[in-house]
Amino acid sequence: TSHNQLHPLPLPDRYPLTPDPQPALRVGKMDVCQHFLETEDQEPPGPDKHVTLFRLEVCVDQLALPRSSTDHWSCVNVCPFLFFYQMKVKVLSRNPDDYVRETKLDIQRVPRNYDPALHPFEVSREYTRALNATKLERVFAKPFLASLDGHRDGVNCMAKHTRNLSTLLSGSCDGEVKLWNLTKHECVRTLQAHEGFVRGMVVRYCGASFFTVGDDKTIKQWKMEAPGYGEEEEPLNTILGKTVFTGLDHHQKDAVFATCGQQVDIWDEQRSSPIRSFTWGVDSFSSVRFNPVETELLASCASDRSIVLYDMRESAPLKKVIMTMRSNTLCWNPMEAYYFTCSNEDYNLYTYDMRYLDRPVTVHMDHVSAVLDVDYSPTGKEFVSASFDKTIRIFPKDSGHSREVYHTKRMQHVICIKWSSDNKYILSGSDEMNIRLWKANAAEKLGVLAPRERQAANYNQKLKEKFQHHPQIRRIAHHRHLPKNIYHQTKELRVMKEARRRKERNVRKHSKPGSVPVVSEKEKHVVTVVK
């Protein structure tokens, strides 16, 4: 209504304000009333102009309303909270002409959202593209790149150059050390470093030299550059130890390195005796690694099934966790200072938080034989493992199962593994004297990509992530062809594990309640933590 002035409304005697026997909220018609609303420039309607009003009656048990001085009921006084002046009402309006066919021969009318950002077939089209992208990924998954042959015995250890992506160092079981140019796939230098196995090697943080340890109880430092014409291949420094060294690692910033054997020793490069030694009632250690973030911390794997943590600033080890089986090697996460992953003899890998060693953060299962080596990617999101079962597996750091498995017919037991510093390649050394170069992402296209190629690859990757849980796409993306013996061993391990679980369930069912507690998979493999 356009009326802007409200006049008092007389209340006739035939509308007494009496309580309703059944209080309710109802809407009814009033009789024609001659005095209702008028504007300043308009007279009230006459008796021949009938106007029907709607009122909303609120019936309560007691209704006492004050009267105005003019003996008229004011509408505001009667219902101050029920006011219909400029009220907005939303209604559903359905016009049959919009959706009903005129004849049965007409096509059905379909409601459309004409927003150009939306499309009625968007999801179905994206699903088809995701399915095709997943299939093409499996078609183009060719991870093997090259084989570097030249060693005359099994490859026992490898080291990445700290400054140069294309340089790799490898040591074999006959004491020979080779430097490789990965770009040209060729050996650029060979030197006879030790008598017997080369047990460990590491490149100095500046990249100017590297260290090796071997079965001949010596630590040798070598120049990274090849000797000049007529010069003999001689080490820069040689340290003779009392026992055989089994592992080696260098500090990230200082001229300090660590070795392990019958004990863990901290060495200064300028001294011929260790500046600190750590022992904790252990026969021998197999691996030692510096933390790349908290550079004063280091960890080692011992022969008594324990993993020991040290601080170089302390005189004694910090703490150790004893597991049910022995760990072979470990690797720190380069992006998260507290986390490290160890490779174990029980076919699993375990990621620990060094602050809470009573249970691992994640148990990584898929291998069917002992895991011999592990290395993290530079991003810290994934790691690669080498196993005695002749396979290489890539695990996301927070996943219990691998996302990728690499194998070849000729590759034997994989002894050592490295992830390149540019996050693109994986290098493996194995028993049959070969070093193999693999792609970290099996279906990735190498070389320079055109802008449209890169855009299409990114789009397909997002589509695969969006539809990754759809059954068809998940089945194709997760399927891997395995050698027959590994496939059957996996099935056998699954049956054995289910049998153990079933037996434990039956024992618990027929025992006193609470006498056979439920032990989680993470807690099963930890014996104790000693501080």
C-alpha positions as CSV (number, residue, x, y, z in Angstrom):
1,T,0.0,0.0,0.0
2,S,1.0,3.6,-0.6
3,H,-0.8,5.0,2.4
4,N,1.6,6.6,4.8
5,Q,-0.8,7.7,7.6
6,L,-2.5,5.4,10.1
7,H,-5.9,6.5,11.5
8,P,-7.5,5.0,14.6
9,L,-9.8,2.2,13.9
10,P,-13.1,2.1,15.8
11,L,-13.8,-1.2,17.4
12,P,-17.6,-2.1,17.1
13,D,-19.4,-3.8,19.9
14,R,-20.1,-6.8,17.7
15,Y,-16.3,-7.6,17.9
16,P,-15.9,-8.1,21.6
17,L,-12.4,-9.0,22.8
18,T,-13.1,-12.2,24.6
19,P,-10.7,-15.1,25.1
20,D,-10.9,-17.9,22.6
21,P,-11.7,-21.3,24.1
22,Q,-9.0,-22.9,21.9
23,P,-6.1,-20.5,21.6
24,A,-4.7,-20.6,18.1
25,L,-3.2,-18.4,15.4
26,R,-5.7,-17.8,12.6
27,V,-6.3,-15.4,9.7
28,G,-9.9,-14.3,9.0
29,K,-11.8,-11.7,7.0
30,M,-13.1,-8.6,8.7
31,D,-16.3,-6.9,7.6
32,V,-16.2,-3.8,5.6
33,C,-15.0,-0.9,7.7
34,Q,-15.5,2.7,6.6
35,H,-12.6,4.2,8.7
36,F,-9.3,2.6,8.1
37,L,-6.4,4.3,6.3
38,E,-6.2,7.5,4.5
39,T,-3.5,9.9,3.2
40,E,-3.3,13.6,3.6
41,D,-4.6,14.3,0.1
42,Q,-7.3,11.6,0.0
43,E,-10.7,11.3,1.7
44,P,-11.6,8.0,3.4
45,P,-13.6,5.7,1.2
46,G,-17.4,6.0,1.3
47,P,-19.9,3.3,2.3
48,D,-20.2,2.2,-1.3
49,K,-16.4,1.5,-1.6
50,H,-16.0,-1.8,0.1
51,V,-12.5,-2.7,1.2
52,T,-11.7,-6.1,2.7
53,L,-9.1,-6.2,5.4
54,F,-7.2,-9.2,6.7
55,R,-6.3,-9.3,10.3
56,L,-4.2,-11.7,12.3
57,E,-5.9,-12.6,15.6
58,V,-3.8,-13.8,18.4
59,C,-6.1,-15.5,20.9
60,V,-4.8,-15.8,24.5
61,D,-6.4,-16.7,27.8
62,Q,-6.4,-13.1,29.0
63,L,-6.4,-10.1,26.7
64,A,-6.5,-6.7,28.3
65,L,-6.0,-3.8,26.0
66,P,-5.9,-0.1,27.0
67,R,-8.3,2.3,25.4
68,S,-7.2,5.6,23.9
69,S,-8.5,9.0,25.1
70,T,-10.7,9.2,22.0
71,D,-12.6,6.0,22.9
72,H,-11.2,4.4,19.7
73,W,-9.0,1.4,19.5
74,S,-5.7,2.2,17.9
75,C,-4.4,-0.5,15.6
76,V,-1.0,0.0,16.9
77,N,-2.3,-0.5,20.5
78,V,-4.2,-3.6,19.5
79,C,-1.3,-5.4,17.7
80,P,2.0,-3.5,18.0
81,F,3.9,-6.6,17.0
82,L,1.7,-7.6,14.1
83,F,2.1,-5.0,11.4
84,F,1.4,-5.6,7.7
85,Y,2.8,-2.4,6.4
86,Q,5.4,-3.1,3.7
87,M,5.6,-6.8,4.4
88,K,7.7,-9.0,2.0
89,V,6.3,-12.4,1.2
90,K,8.2,-15.1,-0.8
91,V,6.1,-17.5,-2.7
92,L,6.8,-20.4,-5.0
93,S,5.6,-19.6,-8.5
94,R,5.3,-22.5,-11.0
95,N,4.1,-21.8,-14.4
96,P,3.1,-25.0,-16.2
97,D,4.1,-23.4,-19.5
98,D,7.7,-23.6,-18.4
99,Y,7.9,-27.4,-18.0
100,V,4.7,-29.0,-19.5
101,R,4.8,-30.1,-23.1
102,E,2.0,-28.9,-25.3
103,T,1.7,-32.3,-27.0
104,K,3.2,-35.7,-26.3
105,L,5.3,-35.3,-29.4
106,D,7.3,-32.4,-28.1
107,I,10.6,-32.9,-26.5
108,Q,10.9,-32.6,-22.7
109,R,11.8,-29.3,-21.4
110,V,14.9,-29.4,-19.2
111,P,15.8,-26.6,-16.7
112,R,19.1,-25.1,-17.6
113,N,21.5,-22.9,-15.7
114,Y,22.8,-20.5,-18.3
115,D,25.9,-19.5,-16.3
116,P,28.8,-20.0,-18.7
117,A,31.0,-21.2,-15.8
118,L,28.7,-24.3,-15.4
119,H,28.1,-27.0,-17.8
120,P,25.6,-29.9,-17.5
121,F,28.1,-32.5,-18.7
122,E,31.1,-31.0,-16.8
123,V,31.6,-33.9,-14.3
124,S,31.1,-36.7,-16.9
125,R,33.5,-35.1,-19.3
126,E,36.1,-34.6,-16.6
127,Y,35.7,-38.2,-15.4
128,T,36.3,-39.5,-19.0
129,R,39.4,-37.3,-19.3
130,A,40.7,-38.5,-15.9
131,L,40.1,-42.1,-16.9
132,N,42.0,-41.5,-20.2
133,A,44.8,-39.7,-18.4
134,T,45.2,-42.6,-15.9
135,K,45.3,-45.2,-18.7
136,L,47.8,-43.1,-20.7
137,E,50.0,-42.7,-17.6
138,R,50.2,-46.5,-17.3
139,V,51.0,-46.8,-21.0
140,F,53.8,-44.3,-20.8
141,A,55.2,-45.5,-17.5
142,K,58.8,-46.4,-18.7
143,P,60.9,-45.7,-15.6
144,F,64.2,-47.3,-16.6
145,L,66.6,-44.9,-18.2
146,A,70.2,-46.3,-18.3
147,S,72.6,-48.8,-16.9
148,L,76.1,-47.8,-15.8
149,D,78.3,-50.9,-16.1
150,G,82.0,-51.0,-15.4
151,H,82.4,-52.4,-11.9
152,R,84.0,-55.8,-11.6
153,D,82.2,-56.7,-8.3
154,G,78.9,-55.9,-6.6
155,V,78.2,-52.2,-5.9
156,N,78.2,-51.8,-2.1
157,C,77.8,-48.0,-1.6
158,M,77.1,-44.8,-3.4
159,A,77.4,-41.1,-2.7
160,K,75.9,-38.0,-4.3
161,H,77.9,-34.9,-5.1
162,T,76.9,-32.0,-2.9
163,R,77.4,-29.3,-5.5
164,N,77.1,-31.1,-8.9
165,L,73.9,-32.9,-10.1
166,S,75.6,-34.9,-12.8
167,T,78.4,-36.5,-10.6
168,L,77.9,-39.8,-8.8
169,L,80.4,-41.8,-6.8
170,S,80.2,-45.6,-6.3
171,G,82.2,-48.1,-4.4
172,S,82.3,-51.9,-5.0
173,C,83.1,-55.0,-3.0
174,D,86.6,-55.2,-4.6
175,G,87.8,-51.9,-3.1
176,E,87.3,-49.9,-6.4
177,V,85.8,-46.4,-6.5
178,K,84.4,-44.9,-9.7
179,L,83.2,-41.4,-10.5
180,W,80.4,-41.2,-13.0
181,N,79.1,-38.5,-15.3
182,L,75.3,-39.2,-15.3
183,T,74.7,-36.9,-18.3
184,K,77.0,-38.9,-20.6
185,H,76.3,-42.2,-18.8
186,E,80.1,-42.9,-18.6
187,C,82.8,-43.4,-16.0
188,V,85.2,-40.5,-15.8
189,R,87.6,-41.8,-13.1
190,T,88.5,-45.1,-11.4
191,L,90.7,-45.5,-8.4
192,Q,91.7,-48.5,-6.2
193,A,90.8,-47.1,-2.8
194,H,90.9,-50.0,-0.4
195,E,91.7,-53.7,0.0
196,G,88.4,-55.6,0.4
197,F,85.0,-53.9,0.5
198,V,84.4,-50.2,0.3
199,R,82.0,-49.9,3.3
200,G,81.1,-46.3,3.0
201,M,81.7,-43.0,1.2
202,V,80.6,-39.4,1.5
203,V,81.3,-36.1,-0.3
204,R,82.5,-33.2,1.8
205,Y,79.9,-30.4,2.1
206,C,82.0,-28.1,-0.1
207,G,82.3,-30.7,-2.9
208,A,86.1,-30.4,-3.2
209,S,86.9,-33.8,-1.8
210,F,85.3,-37.1,-0.6
211,F,86.0,-39.7,2.1
212,T,85.9,-43.5,1.9
213,V,86.2,-46.3,4.5
214,G,86.9,-49.9,3.9
215,D,87.7,-53.3,5.3
216,D,91.4,-52.4,5.6
217,K,90.6,-50.3,8.7
218,T,91.5,-47.0,6.9
219,I,89.7,-43.7,6.3
220,K,90.9,-42.0,3.2
221,Q,90.3,-38.5,1.8
222,W,90.5,-38.0,-1.9
223,K,90.5,-34.9,-4.2
224,M,87.4,-34.6,-6.3
225,E,89.4,-33.5,-9.3
226,A,91.4,-36.1,-11.3
227,P,95.2,-35.9,-11.0
228,G,97.1,-34.2,-13.7
229,Y,99.1,-35.9,-16.5
230,G,101.9,-37.9,-15.0
231,E,100.7,-37.6,-11.4
232,E,99.9,-40.7,-9.3
233,E,96.5,-41.3,-7.7
234,E,97.2,-40.6,-4.0
235,P,94.8,-39.8,-1.2
236,L,95.0,-36.4,0.5
237,N,94.9,-38.0,4.0
238,T,94.9,-41.5,5.4
239,I,93.8,-42.4,8.9
240,L,94.5,-45.9,10.2
241,G,91.8,-47.1,12.7
242,K,91.9,-49.8,15.3
243,T,88.8,-51.7,13.9
244,V,86.9,-52.1,10.7
245,F,84.7,-49.2,9.8
246,T,81.2,-50.0,8.5
247,G,79.7,-46.6,7.9
248,L,80.6,-43.0,7.3
249,D,78.8,-39.6,7.1
250,H,79.9,-35.9,7.0
251,H,78.6,-32.9,8.9
252,Q,76.5,-30.5,6.8
253,K,78.5,-27.3,7.7
254,D,81.7,-28.1,9.7
255,A,84.9,-30.0,9.0
256,V,83.7,-32.9,11.1
257,F,82.7,-36.5,10.0
258,A,81.4,-39.6,11.8
259,T,82.3,-43.2,11.4
260,C,80.8,-46.4,12.9
261,G,82.2,-49.8,13.5
262,Q,82.6,-51.2,17.0
263,Q,81.7,-47.7,18.3
264,V,80.6,-44.4,16.9
265,D,83.5,-41.9,16.5
266,I,83.4,-38.2,15.7
267,W,86.5,-37.0,13.8
268,D,88.0,-33.6,13.0
269,E,89.5,-33.5,9.6
270,Q,92.7,-32.1,10.9
271,R,93.3,-34.8,13.6
272,S,94.2,-38.5,13.3
273,S,92.3,-39.6,16.4
274,P,88.6,-39.2,17.1
275,I,87.5,-36.2,19.2
276,R,84.6,-38.1,20.7
277,S,83.5,-41.7,20.9
278,F,80.1,-43.1,21.8
279,T,79.5,-46.7,23.1
280,W,76.4,-48.2,24.7
281,G,77.1,-51.9,25.3
282,V,76.8,-52.8,21.6
283,D,79.0,-55.1,19.5
284,S,78.9,-53.2,16.3
285,F,77.1,-50.5,14.3
286,S,76.1,-50.8,10.6
287,S,75.1,-47.2,9.7
288,V,75.5,-43.7,11.0
289,R,73.8,-40.5,9.6
290,F,73.9,-36.8,10.5
291,N,70.7,-34.9,10.8
292,P,70.6,-32.4,7.8
293,V,68.5,-29.9,9.7
294,E,69.6,-30.1,13.3
295,T,73.2,-30.6,12.3
296,E,74.5,-31.5,15.7
297,L,72.3,-34.6,16.0
298,L,73.1,-38.0,14.5
299,A,71.7,-41.5,14.7
300,S,73.1,-45.0,14.2
301,C,71.8,-48.6,13.7
302,A,73.3,-51.2,16.0
303,S,73.6,-55.0,15.8
304,D,71.5,-55.5,19.0
305,R,68.4,-54.4,17.1
306,S,68.6,-50.9,18.4
307,I,68.6,-47.4,16.9
308,V,70.7,-45.0,19.0
309,L,70.4,-41.1,18.9
310,Y,73.4,-38.9,19.8
311,D,74.2,-35.2,20.2
312,M,77.7,-34.2,19.3
313,R,77.7,-31.6,22.2
314,E,77.0,-34.3,24.8
315,S,79.4,-36.9,26.1
316,A,76.9,-39.8,26.1
317,P,74.2,-41.0,23.8
318,L,70.7,-39.5,24.2
319,K,68.4,-42.6,23.9
320,K,67.8,-45.7,21.9
321,V,64.8,-47.7,20.8
322,I,65.1,-51.5,20.7
323,M,63.1,-53.3,18.0
324,T,62.2,-56.9,17.4
325,M,64.6,-57.2,14.5
326,R,67.7,-55.4,13.3
327,S,67.6,-52.2,11.3
328,N,70.1,-52.0,8.4
329,T,70.2,-48.3,7.6
330,L,68.3,-45.1,8.3
331,C,67.8,-41.7,6.7
332,W,66.7,-38.4,8.1
333,N,63.9,-36.4,6.6
334,P,65.6,-33.3,5.0
335,M,62.6,-31.1,5.6
336,E,61.3,-32.3,9.0
337,A,64.1,-32.3,11.6
338,Y,62.5,-34.8,14.0
339,Y,61.6,-37.6,11.6
340,F,63.8,-40.4,10.3
341,T,63.0,-43.7,8.5
342,C,64.8,-47.0,9.1
343,S,65.0,-50.1,6.9
344,N,64.5,-53.3,8.8
345,E,65.2,-57.0,8.4
346,D,61.5,-57.8,9.0
347,Y,60.6,-56.6,5.4
348,N,59.2,-53.3,6.7
349,L,60.3,-49.7,7.0
350,Y,59.5,-47.6,10.1
351,T,59.2,-43.8,10.3
352,Y,59.9,-42.5,13.8
353,D,59.5,-39.1,15.5
354,M,62.7,-38.9,17.6
355,R,60.7,-37.2,20.4
356,Y,58.4,-40.2,20.8
357,L,60.3,-43.4,20.1
358,D,57.8,-45.7,21.9
359,R,56.0,-46.3,18.7
360,P,56.7,-45.5,15.0
361,V,54.6,-42.8,13.2
362,T,54.1,-45.1,10.2
363,V,54.9,-48.7,9.3
364,H,55.6,-49.0,5.6
365,M,54.9,-52.5,4.3
366,D,55.2,-54.1,0.8
367,H,58.6,-55.7,0.5
368,V,58.8,-59.5,0.7
369,S,62.4,-59.6,1.9
370,A,64.9,-57.6,4.0
371,V,65.1,-53.9,3.2
372,L,68.8,-52.9,2.8
373,D,68.8,-49.2,2.1
374,V,66.6,-46.1,2.2
375,D,66.9,-42.5,0.9
376,Y,64.6,-39.5,1.1
377,S,63.7,-37.2,-1.8
378,P,64.9,-33.6,-1.5
379,T,61.3,-32.5,-0.9
380,G,60.9,-34.8,2.1
381,K,57.5,-36.0,0.9
382,E,58.7,-39.4,-0.4
383,F,61.5,-41.9,0.1
384,V,62.8,-44.8,-1.9
385,S,63.9,-48.2,-0.5
386,A,66.1,-51.0,-1.8
387,S,65.4,-54.6,-0.9
388,F,66.9,-58.0,-1.0
389,D,63.8,-59.1,-3.0
390,K,65.3,-57.4,-6.1
391,T,62.9,-54.5,-6.2
392,I,62.9,-50.8,-5.6
393,R,59.8,-49.2,-4.0
394,I,58.8,-45.6,-3.6
395,F,56.7,-44.7,-0.6
396,P,54.9,-41.5,0.4
397,K,56.3,-40.6,3.8
398,D,52.8,-40.9,5.5
399,S,51.5,-43.9,3.6
400,G,51.8,-47.5,4.7
401,H,52.1,-48.9,1.1
402,S,54.3,-48.0,-1.8
403,R,53.0,-46.0,-4.8
404,E,55.5,-47.5,-7.2
405,V,57.7,-50.6,-7.6
406,Y,60.6,-50.9,-10.1
407,H,62.2,-54.2,-11.1
408,T,64.0,-55.8,-14.1
409,K,64.8,-59.3,-15.1
410,R,68.5,-58.9,-14.7
411,M,68.6,-56.8,-11.5
412,Q,69.6,-58.9,-8.5
413,H,69.7,-57.9,-4.8
414,V,69.6,-54.1,-4.5
415,I,72.3,-53.1,-2.0
416,C,72.2,-49.3,-2.1
417,I,69.9,-46.6,-3.3
418,K,70.0,-42.8,-3.8
419,W,67.5,-40.1,-4.8
420,S,69.0,-37.3,-6.9
421,S,69.1,-33.8,-5.6
422,D,66.9,-32.4,-8.3
423,N,64.1,-34.8,-7.3
424,K,63.9,-36.3,-10.8
425,Y,66.0,-39.5,-10.7
426,I,66.7,-42.5,-8.6
427,L,70.0,-44.4,-8.7
428,S,70.3,-48.0,-7.5
429,G,73.4,-50.2,-7.1
430,S,73.0,-54.0,-7.0
431,D,74.8,-57.3,-6.7
432,E,75.3,-57.9,-10.5
433,M,77.8,-55.0,-10.7
434,N,75.4,-52.5,-12.3
435,I,74.2,-49.0,-11.4
436,R,70.8,-48.2,-12.8
437,L,69.2,-44.8,-13.4
438,W,65.4,-44.6,-13.0
439,K,62.8,-41.8,-13.3
440,A,61.3,-40.8,-10.0
441,N,58.0,-40.3,-11.7
442,A,57.6,-43.3,-14.1
443,A,55.4,-41.6,-16.7
444,E,57.1,-38.1,-16.6
445,K,58.2,-36.8,-20.0
446,L,61.8,-35.7,-19.8
447,G,63.4,-32.7,-21.6
448,V,62.0,-29.3,-22.2
449,L,58.2,-29.1,-22.3
450,A,56.2,-26.6,-24.4
451,P,53.8,-24.4,-22.4
452,R,50.8,-26.3,-23.8
453,E,52.4,-29.6,-22.8
454,R,53.1,-28.5,-19.3
455,Q,49.6,-27.1,-19.0
456,A,48.0,-30.3,-20.2
457,A,50.2,-32.4,-17.8
458,N,49.2,-30.2,-14.8
459,Y,45.5,-30.4,-15.9
460,N,45.6,-34.2,-16.2
461,Q,47.4,-34.5,-12.8
462,K,44.6,-32.5,-11.1
463,L,41.9,-34.6,-12.8
464,K,43.6,-37.8,-11.5
465,E,43.7,-36.3,-8.0
466,K,40.0,-35.3,-8.2
467,F,38.8,-38.7,-9.3
468,Q,41.4,-40.9,-7.6
469,H,38.9,-42.7,-5.4
470,H,36.5,-43.8,-8.2
471,P,36.8,-47.6,-8.4
472,Q,37.8,-47.8,-12.1
473,I,40.4,-45.1,-11.9
474,R,41.8,-46.5,-8.6
475,R,42.1,-50.0,-10.0
476,I,44.0,-48.8,-13.1
477,A,46.3,-46.4,-11.1
478,H,47.2,-49.0,-8.4
479,H,47.8,-52.0,-10.6
480,R,51.4,-53.0,-11.0
481,H,52.8,-56.1,-12.8
482,L,55.1,-58.0,-10.5
483,P,57.5,-60.9,-11.1
484,K,55.8,-64.2,-10.4
485,N,57.9,-65.1,-7.3
486,I,57.3,-61.7,-5.7
487,Y,53.5,-62.0,-6.4
488,H,53.3,-65.4,-4.8
489,Q,55.4,-64.3,-1.8
490,T,53.1,-61.4,-1.3
491,K,50.1,-63.7,-1.3
492,E,51.8,-66.1,1.1
493,L,52.7,-63.3,3.5
494,R,49.1,-62.0,3.4
495,V,47.8,-65.5,4.3
496,M,50.4,-65.9,7.2
497,K,49.5,-62.5,8.6
498,E,45.7,-63.2,8.5
499,A,46.4,-66.6,10.2
500,R,48.3,-64.9,13.0
501,R,45.5,-62.3,13.4
502,R,42.8,-65.0,13.4
503,K,44.7,-67.1,16.0
504,E,45.2,-64.0,18.2
505,R,41.4,-63.3,17.9
506,N,40.5,-66.8,18.9
507,V,42.9,-66.8,21.9
508,R,41.4,-63.5,23.1
509,K,37.9,-64.9,22.6
510,H,38.5,-67.9,24.9
511,S,40.6,-66.1,27.5
512,K,39.7,-64.0,30.6
513,P,38.6,-60.5,29.5
514,G,41.5,-58.2,29.5
515,S,44.2,-60.9,29.8
516,V,45.1,-60.7,26.1
517,P,45.3,-57.0,25.2
518,V,45.0,-55.7,21.7
519,V,48.4,-54.6,20.4
520,S,48.4,-52.3,17.4
521,E,50.6,-53.0,14.4
522,K,52.8,-50.0,15.3
523,E,53.5,-51.2,18.8
524,K,54.2,-54.8,17.9
525,H,57.7,-54.1,16.6
526,V,59.0,-52.0,19.5
527,V,60.5,-53.8,22.5
528,T,61.5,-50.9,24.7
529,V,63.0,-47.4,24.8
530,V,66.1,-46.8,26.9
531,K,67.1,-43.3,27.9
